[in-house]
Amino acid sequence: MLETIINDVAGIFRATFLNGDMLALVIAFGSVLVASLLMRRGTQIGSMTLLALVLFALGGFLRGYFRGPSPEATYGDRAVWQLESSWSHFMNLQAGTLLAYFIAFMFLILILFGVRTVFGRS
């Protein structure tokens, strides 16, 4: 069980932060950076990780919206299509995958928060 979770976290970490395309990397690192900069105490790690995940999802939605299905579709049609696509992708995620995303984002936020704390004290 624990080995499965660790493998899932490692896979999500590699897929999101090491093997993703450049725009997905910018969205992921940007959401982690914003969350770590907004974090004031270490006890806020849970809420800041959720914030980073929401920002990551919102960035992915906006990316898909502006890429769009076809140039002749109206903005309303593109928004509805992207919202339905994003929602169905979210609903198809397994709980282990969601947990792996949470742990991967939490790990990076903690590292950035620690670096910011160390350099902020000097």
Secondary structure by P-SEA (a helix, b strand, c coil): caaaaaaaaaaaaaaccccccaaaaaaaaaaaaaaaaacccccaaaaaaaaaaaaaaaaaaaaaaaacccccccaaaaaaaaaaaaaaaaaaccaaaaaaaaaaaaaaaaaaaaaaaaaaac
